[in-house]
Amino acid sequence: MSASTTPPANAPAPGTQTGTPSGAQTGAATGARPSAELPVLAEVVRSGFTEGHHRGSVVVLGPDGGVEWSLGEVAAPVYPRSSNKPMQAAAVLHAGLELSGERLALAAASHSGEPFHLELVRTVLAEHGMTEDDLGCPPDLPLDREEADRFLAAGSRPSRTAMNCSGKHAAMLAACRVNGWSGADYLDPGHPLQVLVRERIEAAAGEPVAHTGTDGCGAPLMAISLTGLARAFRSFVLAAPGTPERRVADAMRAHPEYVAGTRREDTRLMRGVPGALAKVGAEAVQAVALPDGRALAIKIDDGGLRALGPVLARTLARMGVESPVLAEIGDSPLLGGGRRVGEIRATF
């Protein structure tokens, strides 16, 4: 696969990279520029009429780790949301927890809530003398719509195990048990485990955490730049075999259905592009690293997940990736009367 060394000729000019992470954990923090100042990455075309746009930012790193091209604001801090999960999973290994295979992939997961996900979460908890009641994540339905429908049809109610972050929380609690740390406050940013998570995020990203908030699952949420996020993923695929970071990358790539689900795009991408490491995050964040050290990170400013697939597919194509899976990931149809009448399409 060949790398693209310049942005597309018709692309918006890359944004000025302002906004240096401060390392502060509390108080206000400045993130990316206002949406109106960011380039349009995707357009909403219905019946041949452009009815809307999605703005955002993209950064692509070359094999040497340098920025090959970027659009928008890629140096200001953003919340990677669940794209931080590989670093969180590496932290539990650094803490001494022994996980491998599907269990380790699940520790880095935003799982769909399929039966095999829920069964393994319960198994990990039981192996460490815990139950669902110990999880700090909130009760929820499965993330996958089909699974949620089946879940409700079977008479099940929202549960902590079904919440898409339960694999991460089970691994965090298990790491606390191994170290004799309190499990009651494992989600406190000052807890030894969360201090270790912060250290691993900063080491992988090559920059300090700019701000710490609270993620949807209740875990500390640590802000870094898109460039830092791409660096972090790159560092995982290039890490020496046997290191915690490489073990996480290898487990995720070997068992992508545990990272996401049988119908999810991260799974398709890691299956369809050999050696790719991929993790989506809420509010339309995506990070991907390729085995040769190239990497990307994307943020759709309005959080519109419908635009993420087309933007991701176009970015990978610009990087020289060739795979039928790009057409699948990039297809984001608009329906009218139950039939396709338009699409979300990348503009660069």
N, C-alpha and C positions, 0 to 999 in steps of 0.2 A: 504494500500500500504506500502510495506517495503522499507526502505532506504538502499542504497549500502554504505558500510562503507569504502571500499577500491577501488582504480582504478582497471580496468580490468587487469588480469594477463599479457596479451600480449600488454598492452598499453605502449606508450612511457613514459618515466619518467617525472613526473611533472617538469615544468621549475622552475628555481630559481626566486623567486619573487623580482626582483630588480626594481628600478625606482619609487621613492616616489613622489606623486603629489606635486607640488611646490606652487600652488595657484596663479601663475602668469597669467595675462590675455593677455599679449602681448609678442612679441618676439618668438624665437624658443623654442620648448618644445620637450622633448624626449618621444616618445611613446614606443610601444612594440619593442621587439628585431627584427632584420632583419629576413625576412621570412625563410632563409636557416637554422636558428637556432631554428625554431619552429617545433613542431612535425607534422607529416602528420595526418590529421584528416579524410580525404576522398581520395579515389582513383577513377580514371576515367578508367573504363574497357569497351573496345569496342571489340566485337567479340572475347572475351576471352583474349585480350591483354591489359595490363595496359599501357595506353598512357599518363597518367598525374596524378598529385596529387594536393590536396588542403591542405595547412598548416594553422594552427591557434591555438586558445586557448579556453579552456573551464574551467569554475569553477562551482562547485556544493556545495551549502551550506546545512547543515543539519538542523533539526528542531530547534536546539539551536542557529543557525546563524553562527556557525563555519564552516570553509572550510572542507568538507568531502573528496573531492579529486579535483585535478585540473590537467590540461595538458597545457603546454606552459606558456606564460607570462600573469599572471592574476592580477598583482599589478601595472603595468605601466599604464599610462592614455591612453584611447582610446576615440574617438568620438563615443558616442552611437547612434548618428543620431536620428532617430525618436523613438528609444527606450527611449529617454528622455521625450516623450510627456506626459506620466502620471504625471510626476512631474510638467511639464508646466501647465497642466490642474489643478492640485492641487493649483498652484500659483494663478490662476484667482479666485478660490474660496476663498483663503486666502485674496485676494484683495477685497472681498465683492460681487463679481458677483454671482447671484443666477442662477445656472444651475442644471438640474437634468435629469435623464432618457437618452433618445436618444441624447439630446442636449449636455449633459456632456460627453457621449461616443464619440460624434463627435469632441469635443474639444481635445480629446486625439488620434485622428484618423490620419491614412494615408489612406484615403478612396479611393475606387476604381473609383469614379466618376459616380456611378450609379444614376439614376434619383432621388431616395429618398435621396441620399447624397446631391446632388446639391440643391434640393428643401429646405432641412433643413438649409443649409448654408445661402441661401437667406432669409429664415424666421428669423434666428437669427440676421442677419444684419438689416432687416426691423424692428424687435422688438426694436432695439436700434437706429433707425433713420439713418441707414447707407445703403450704396449700395456696389456693387462689386468694384466700383472705389476706395473705401476706403481701400481695402485689399492691403497689402504690398507684398504679394507673387506674383511671376511672372505668366503670362498666361501660360497655359499648356493644354495638352490633358488629358483625364481620364487615370489613372494609369493602369486600367484593359484593356487588349488588345481588348477584345470583346466590351467593352463599348466605347473605342476609335474608333473602326470601326463604330459602330452605330452612334456615335457622329458626325463623319465626313460625314457619309452617309446622315445624316439629314441636312447637310449644315452648321453645327456649326463650329466655329473656336476656337482655343485655348483661354481659358479664365482663369481669376484668380479664379473663383468659381470652375472650373473643376480641378484645381491643387490640388493634394492629401492632402496638408496641409491647405486648406482653412478653415476647421472647427476650427483648432487651431488659425488661424489668426483672424477669426471672434470673437472667444471668447476673445482673447487678446484685440482687439479693443473695445469690449463691456465692459471689465473690465476698460479700460481707460475712457470710457464714464461715468461709474458709479462713478469713483473717480475724475472726472474733470481733468484727465491728458491729455496731448497732444496726439493726435493720429497720427500726422504727423511723429513723430520720435519714435514710439513705438517699433521699432526694434533696436534702439540704445542700446548697452550693459549698458549704464549708465542711461537709462530710469527707473523710479521707478518700473515699472512692471518687467523689466528684472533683476533688482537688487533683487526683490522678488523671481523670478524664480531661480536665483542663490542660494539664501538662502534656498529654498525648496529642490533643488537638493543636496546641501551639507548636509542638515539635514537628508534627506532620505538615502543618500549614506554613511554617517558617515565619510566623508573625504572632504577636500577642493577641489574645482574645480581647475584642473591643468592648464587649458588653455582655452581661449575663442576664437572661430573662427566664421565663418559664414556658416550656413547650406544652403542646396540647395534652400530652400524657402525664404532665406534672414534673418531668425531669428538667434539670437545669439546661437552658438553651444558650449556647455560646456563639457569639457573632464573630465571623471572620470575613475577609473579602472573598469575592468570587475567584480572584487569582490565587489566594491562599487555599481555597477549597480545591481548585484544580491541582495545586501543588501537593496537597494532602493525598489525593487519590493517586497521583503519579508516584508518590513515595511508597505507597502500599504495593503497587505492582512491581516496583523495582527493588523492594526490600529483599534482603538476603533470605534464602529459603530457611525456614525454621524459626524466623523471628516472629513475634506476635503480629506485626503488621502484615507480613507475607502470609502467615497462617490464616488471617481473616480474609485477605484477598483470595487465597486459594479455595477456602471453604465457600465463599460467596459464589465464585465462578463455577465450582463443581456442583453446587446445589442451589441454583438460582431460584428454583420453585419455592425454596424455604425462605429466601430473601424477600420474595414478593408473592407470587402465586401462579397457578397454571395458566391464567389468562392475562397476566400483567406484562407491561412493556419492558421493565427491567429484566424479567425472565427471558423474554423474546430476544432482547438485545444481547444478553450474555450467552444465550444459546446460539444466536445467529452470527455473532462476530467473535471468533475464537480469541480467547485471552482478554476480552473486554471486562472491565469492572464497572458496574453501573449502580447508582442509587438515587432514586427520586426523593424529593422532600416536599412537604406541604407548601402552599403558596407558590407552586410552580418553580421549584428549584430542581436542577438536575446536575449531577457530576458523573463524568465518565473518564476512565483512563484506559489506554490501549497498551498492550504488552511491550511496545517499543519505547514507552516513556512519554508519548503524546497524551494530552489530557485536555478536557474542556469542562467548563462550568457555565450554567445558564440560570438566569432569573427573569421570569416574566413578571413585570412590575405589578400588574393588577392581580396576580395570583391565578390567572386563568389557565388551568391545566389543559384546556382544550387546545391552547396554542403551543404547548410544550412539545408535543410529538412532532409537528411540522418543523419547528425551529431546531429540535434535536437532530432530526433526519437531515435537514439541510446543512447543519454544521458538520455532521459526520461526513456527508458527501463532499463538502468543501475540503475536508481533511484527507480525502482520497479513499475513504472506506467504501468498499463495494460489497454489498450483500442484499439479497432480496428482502431482508428484514427491514431495511430502511423504508421501503414502500409501505410496509404494514404500519410501522411506527409513525410515518409521516402523514397517514391518511386520517383526516379529522373532518368527517362529513357534516353538513348541515341538512336537516330534514324539513320537509314541508308536506303535510298530509301523509306522513309515513313514508315518503320517498325522498331520495337524495335530490336536493335542489341547489347545493352549493358546498363550499368547503372553507376551512381555515387553511391558509397557505402562507408559507414563509415569503418574505419580501426581499431577501438578500442573496 
